[in-house]
Amino acid sequence: MYDVGPDPYCYPGTTVLRNRLDLADQADLDAFEADAVTQRGAEPLPGGRFTPSHFRAVHRHLFQDVYRWAGRDRTVRIGKGASMFCFPENIRPQLQALFAWLADRHYLAGLDADAFSAFGAHFLSELNAIHAFREGNGRAQMAFFAMLADRAGHSIDFSRLEPEPFLAAMIAAFNGDEGDLAEQIRRFI
C-alpha cells in the first residue's frame, strides 16, 4: 500500500480506494481489480503514438471497470517507504520530458537486445518514478512497455519475469542503479 496523507481517493477512515462497485473491503477490491484488469488486459490495448496521452489511455483501458479516475494523473502525493514519487504538480511536465526523450531515441527502434534493455530500463525506471496514477502504475507500465518493445522489434515473454528479482531491480533503479533492471529486461526479451 502507498503512504499518503488524507486521501480523497479512499473511503473515509480507510485505505480502501473508492471504486465503481463501492467495495469497502480491501480483499474484495483486490479480487475484483485483479479479475477486471486481467479481462481488459486480454483485449487489444489502445493504439497510439507512444505519448503521455497514449500511456494514460492504456491505464484507462486496464482500470476503467474499477476506478472512475482511470487514466487520469493523480492529485495526491504518494510514496512507498522512504521513497516519494513525483509530486502531482510535476507529473505532466515530467511525462512530457520522458516521452520527448523516448521520441528523440526513435522509440528505441533498431537497437539490439542489450541496448534496448539498457535504454528500456532507463525509460521504465523514470516512468515508475513519475508514478502518474493513484493505483495500477506497475501494470500499466508493463503493458505499455510490452507495446513499446514490440514497436522496437523485440518480443516480451513475461513468463520469464520473476517477480521478486524484478521488484528488487525496480527499487534499485528508483535509487539510481538501472543495471539490474536492464538485466531483468534482457531476460524476458
PyMOL commands that set and color helices and strands:
alter all, ss='L'
color gray80, all
select helices_A, chain A and resi 26-41+52-63+88-104+106-108+113-130+137-151+158-160+163-174+179-187
alter helices_A, ss='H'
color red, helices_A
select strands_A, chain A and resi 79-80+83-84
alter strands_A, ss='S'
color yellow, strands_A
deselect
rebuild
show_as cartoon
